[in-house]
């Protein structure tokens, strides 16, 4: 899979730009602030309908414009499809495939798959649990696009339930308004347990599938490290059933945990149990007594970078094992790595069907990734022959 043609209209800093791309390695070279990351961000947006840099769509639209358009020709198994998304902040986005409108924008997810490694990925190991939950859910959706709808349903249920918790918590105890809110809350408890159990089931299976790739990736990136040095374990906000693969048992366990914490939730006005409160615990090595050491708080800066890189490489390898070769984006990564890690990373990814690299200077791009190069500056993207 690779992108052969990219067109942007009023996206980020670009009023209009058109870039013809080749399979293999492509590097966009330019000073900071010239727009090189905007190009790979656009391709990644087509993959996930979200940005790896910002939480909302508004910053993606060029200042003074009402909407932005991303259009890309994607080649897969020798066939080309033209994917397009129209970004409309404050209104519904719209998507097309080969000029035909899609019923739902999220139907675009999964038609092109990307794995992005960027400086922001250090937050995967050093940041809050929300970063790691997003990592898992993004990967879930790339593997199984229908889960985009499940994820959206859960977020809607959570918003509605939190609103009811606030209403019931603020109402006078025993009043008609509180009784009504609590009655309705019971319905949303069931929705949260059902959809939450599906997300939990999918996440647990994903972590199990990812774990061996993570160990291999870390051992390769951090030369000299043992294959079992890097580990990832899913930590739930409630006690999981003995058979966590039993969806019905998971639903019942989540519903029971919600009932147990309901008084606390009414006091605080937020949902305290469910996949939105879980974490992916990352560990690196063990102490003398065999206790696994969390990366956050124990790992050095270099080890943290290696772990973040291993997570992305493991994701890439897992998606490849599923039968697709995703587009690999290395966004301003090499400037953050020492010479040895640059060479290791380049060697690992050089065989990908398409690798898109951004860098401030030519010397930041390893020789292994010498391929097509573009100069980016003053709003122009120029191919270097």
C-alpha positions in Angstrom: 0.0 0.0 0.0 1.3 3.5 -0.8 0.0 7.0 -1.7 0.9 8.0 -5.2 -0.7 11.4 -5.3 -1.6 13.9 -2.6 -3.6 17.1 -3.0 -4.3 19.6 -0.2 -6.7 22.5 -0.3 -6.7 25.0 2.6 -5.1 22.4 4.9 -2.9 23.9 7.6 -0.4 26.2 5.8 -1.3 25.2 2.3 -3.8 27.1 0.1 -3.2 24.5 -2.6 -0.5 21.9 -3.1 -0.1 18.8 -5.2 2.6 16.2 -4.7 3.3 13.1 -6.7 4.8 10.3 -4.6 6.7 7.1 -5.3 6.7 3.8 -3.3 9.8 3.3 -1.2 11.5 6.0 0.9 10.5 9.7 0.5 12.0 12.5 2.6 10.5 16.0 3.0 13.4 18.4 3.9 12.8 21.8 5.3 13.3 24.2 8.2 10.9 24.1 11.1 7.6 25.8 10.4 7.8 25.4 6.6 5.0 22.8 6.4 6.7 19.4 5.9 4.9 17.8 8.8 1.6 19.1 7.4 2.0 16.8 4.4 2.4 13.6 6.4 -0.2 14.7 8.9 -2.7 14.9 6.0 -2.0 11.3 4.9 -2.3 10.1 8.5 -5.6 12.0 8.9 -7.1 10.0 6.0 -6.1 6.8 7.9 -7.7 7.6 11.3 -9.8 10.8 10.7 -7.8 12.4 13.5 -4.4 14.1 13.9 -1.4 12.9 15.8 -0.7 16.6 16.7 -4.0 18.2 17.8 -7.2 17.0 19.4 -9.7 18.9 17.3 -10.1 19.6 13.6 -10.2 23.4 13.7 -6.3 23.9 13.6 -6.2 21.8 10.4 -8.1 24.4 8.4 -6.0 27.3 7.0 -6.5 30.6 8.7 -9.4 32.5 7.0 -10.8 29.4 5.2 -14.1 27.6 6.1 -13.0 24.1 5.3 -10.0 22.0 4.3 -9.8 19.2 1.7 -7.4 16.2 1.6 -7.4 14.0 -1.5 -5.0 11.1 -2.1 -4.7 8.4 -4.7 -3.9 5.1 -2.8 -2.4 2.1 -4.6 -3.2 -1.3 -3.0 -2.6 -4.6 -4.7 -2.1 -2.9 -8.0 -5.5 -1.0 -7.8 -5.9 2.7 -7.3 -8.6 4.4 -5.2 -9.0 8.1 -4.7 -9.9 9.0 -1.1 -11.1 12.4 -0.1 -12.2 14.0 3.1 -13.7 17.5 3.6 -12.9 18.9 7.0 -15.7 21.2 8.3 -15.0 22.4 11.9 -18.3 22.8 13.7 -20.1 20.9 11.1 -20.1 17.3 9.8 -17.1 16.3 7.8 -17.7 14.5 4.5 -15.8 11.7 2.7 -15.7 10.3 -0.8 -14.1 7.3 -2.5 -13.6 7.7 -6.2 -15.9 10.8 -6.1 -18.8 8.8 -4.6 -20.0 10.2 -1.2 -19.8 7.7 1.7 -22.8 7.4 4.0 -20.7 8.1 7.1 -17.3 9.8 7.2 -15.9 7.1 9.5 -16.4 4.6 6.6 -13.2 6.0 5.2 -11.2 4.6 8.2 -9.0 1.7 7.3 -8.9 2.2 3.6 -5.4 3.5 4.0 -3.4 2.5 7.0 -0.5 4.5 8.5 1.8 4.1 11.5 3.3 7.4 12.6 6.3 7.8 14.9 6.9 11.4 16.0 8.5 13.3 18.9 5.1 13.4 20.6 5.3 9.7 21.0 7.4 10.1 24.1 4.1 10.8 25.8 3.2 7.1 25.2 5.6 6.1 27.9 5.9 9.3 30.0 2.4 10.7 29.7 -1.0 10.1 31.2 -3.0 6.8 30.7 -5.2 8.7 28.1 -2.2 8.6 25.7 -1.9 4.9 26.0 -5.6 4.3 25.7 -5.7 6.3 22.5 -2.7 4.3 21.2 -4.6 1.1 21.7 -7.9 2.3 20.3 -6.3 3.8 17.2 -4.6 0.5 16.5 -7.8 -1.4 17.1 -9.6 0.7 14.6 -6.8 0.3 12.0 -7.0 -3.5 12.4 -10.9 -3.6 12.6 -12.5 -0.5 11.1 -16.0 -1.3 12.4 -14.7 -0.6 15.9 -14.7 3.1 15.0 -18.4 2.9 15.5 -18.1 1.0 18.8 -15.6 3.6 20.0 -18.0 6.5 19.0 -20.9 4.7 20.7 -19.0 4.4 24.0 -18.0 8.0 24.0 -21.6 9.0 23.4 -22.8 6.7 26.2 -20.2 8.1 28.6 -21.2 11.7 27.9 -24.8 11.0 28.5 -24.1 9.0 31.6 -21.9 11.7 33.1 -24.6 14.3 32.4 -27.1 12.1 34.3 -24.7 11.6 37.2 -24.3 15.4 37.6 -28.1 15.9 37.4 -28.8 13.1 40.0 -25.9 14.2 42.2 -27.1 17.8 42.3 -30.8 17.0 42.9 -32.2 16.9 46.4 -31.9 13.4 47.8 -35.2 11.5 47.4 -36.7 14.2 45.2 -38.7 13.3 42.0 -36.0 14.7 39.8 -33.3 12.5 41.4 -35.5 9.4 41.2 -36.1 10.1 37.5 -32.4 10.6 36.8 -31.5 7.4 38.7 -34.1 5.4 36.8 -32.7 6.6 33.5 -29.2 6.0 34.7 -29.9 2.3 35.1 -30.5 2.1 31.3 -27.3 3.9 30.5 -25.4 1.6 33.0 -26.5 -1.3 30.8 -25.4 0.4 27.7 -22.0 1.3 29.2 -21.5 -2.3 30.4 -22.4 -3.8 27.0 -20.3 -1.6 24.8 -17.5 -1.2 27.4 -17.2 -5.0 27.6 -16.7 -5.2 23.8 -14.0 -2.5 23.9 -12.3 -4.3 26.8 -12.4 -7.7 25.0 -10.8 -6.1 21.9 -8.2 -4.3 23.9 -7.1 -7.4 25.8 -6.8 -9.4 22.6 -4.8 -6.6 21.0 -2.3 -6.4 23.9 -1.9 -10.2 23.7 -1.2 -10.0 20.0 1.1 -7.0 20.3 3.2 -8.3 23.2 5.6 -10.6 21.2 6.2 -7.9 18.6 7.0 -5.4 21.3 9.6 -7.7 22.8 11.3 -8.3 19.4 11.2 -4.6 18.5 12.7 -3.4 21.7 15.5 -6.0 21.6 16.3 -4.8 18.1 16.2 -1.1 18.8 18.1 -1.3 22.1 20.9 -3.6 21.1 22.0 -5.9 23.9 18.5 -5.8 25.6 16.8 -9.2 26.2 13.7 -10.0 24.2 11.6 -10.0 27.4 13.0 -6.7 28.7 10.0 -4.7 27.4 6.5 -5.7 28.5 3.0 -4.3 28.3 0.2 -5.4 30.6 -3.4 -4.2 30.5 -4.7 -2.8 33.8 -8.5 -2.6 34.2 -10.3 -0.2 36.5 -12.2 -3.2 38.0 -11.7 -6.9 38.7 -11.9 -8.8 35.4 -13.8 -12.1 35.4 -11.7 -15.3 35.5 -12.5 -15.9 31.8 -11.9 -12.5 30.3 -12.7 -13.8 26.8 -16.3 -14.4 27.9 -18.1 -11.3 26.7 -21.2 -11.9 28.8 -19.1 -12.4 32.0 -17.2 -9.2 31.2 -20.5 -7.3 30.8 -21.8 -8.6 34.1 -18.6 -7.8 35.9 -18.5 -4.3 34.5 -22.2 -3.8 35.4 -21.5 -5.0 39.0 -18.5 -2.7 39.3 -20.6 0.3 38.2 -23.3 -0.5 40.8 -20.6 -0.8 43.5 -19.1 2.6 42.7 -22.4 4.5 41.9 -22.5 6.5 45.2 -18.9 7.7 44.5 -19.9 8.6 41.0 -22.9 10.6 42.1 -20.7 12.5 44.5 -18.2 13.3 41.8 -20.4 13.6 38.8 -18.2 11.3 36.6 -18.1 7.7 35.6 -15.3 6.0 37.6 -15.4 2.5 36.1 -14.9 1.3 32.5 -12.4 1.2 29.7 -12.1 5.0 29.8 -10.3 4.6 33.2 -7.9 1.8 32.2 -4.2 1.9 31.5 -1.6 0.0 29.5 1.3 -0.6 32.0 4.7 -0.5 30.4 7.6 -2.1 32.2 11.3 -2.5 31.4 13.4 -5.1 33.2 12.9 -6.0 36.8 14.3 -5.2 40.3 16.4 -7.6 42.4 13.2 -9.2 43.8 11.8 -9.8 40.3 9.3 -6.9 40.4 8.8 -5.4 37.0 9.9 -1.7 36.8 7.6 0.8 35.2 9.1 2.7 32.3 7.6 5.9 33.6 9.8 7.0 36.5 12.6 4.4 36.1 13.7 4.5 32.4 16.3 6.9 31.2 15.5 9.3 28.4 17.2 7.0 25.8 15.3 4.0 27.1 12.0 5.8 27.0 12.7 6.8 23.4 13.6 3.2 22.5 10.4 2.0 24.2 8.2 4.5 22.3 9.9 3.5 19.1 9.4 -0.2 19.9 5.6 0.4 20.4 5.3 1.9 17.0 7.4 -0.7 15.3 5.4 -3.4 17.0 2.2 -1.8 15.7 3.7 -1.8 12.2 4.8 -5.4 12.4 1.4 -6.5 13.7 -0.5 -4.7 10.9 1.9 -6.3 8.4 1.2 -9.7 9.9 -2.5 -9.0 9.3 -1.8 -9.0 5.6 -1.3 -5.3 4.8 1.9 -3.2 4.5 0.9 0.1 6.1 2.5 3.4 5.2 5.2 4.3 7.8 5.6 7.9 8.7 8.8 9.1 10.5 8.0 12.7 11.5 11.1 14.6 12.6 12.3 11.5 14.5 15.9 11.2 13.4 16.9 14.6 15.0 15.9 13.0 18.4 18.0 9.9 18.0 21.7 9.3 18.3 23.6 8.0 15.3 23.4 4.4 16.3 19.6 4.4 16.8 19.2 6.3 13.5 21.0 3.5 11.7 19.1 0.8 13.5 15.7 2.4 12.8 16.6 2.9 9.1 17.6 -0.7 8.7 14.4 -1.9 10.3 12.1 0.1 8.1 14.0 0.3 4.8 12.0 -2.6 3.3 8.6 -1.0 3.9 6.5 -0.4 0.8 6.4 3.3 1.6 8.3 5.3 4.2 7.6 9.0 4.5 10.3 11.0 6.4 10.4 14.6 7.5 13.7 16.2 8.5 15.2 19.7 9.0 18.4 18.9 7.1 19.5 16.2 4.7 22.1 14.8 7.1 19.4 13.8 9.5 18.1 11.2 7.0 20.1 7.9 7.1 21.7 6.7 3.8 19.5 3.5 4.1 16.5 5.7 3.4 18.0 7.6 0.5 15.2 7.8 -2.0 13.0 10.5 -3.4 13.5 13.9 -1.8 11.4 17.1 -1.7 12.4 20.6 -0.5 9.7 22.2 1.5 9.6 26.0 2.0 7.7 29.2 1.3 4.5 27.3 0.7 6.1 25.1 -2.1 7.0 21.4 -2.2 9.7 20.9 -4.8 11.1 17.5 -5.9 14.9 17.2 -5.9 16.2 15.3 -8.9 
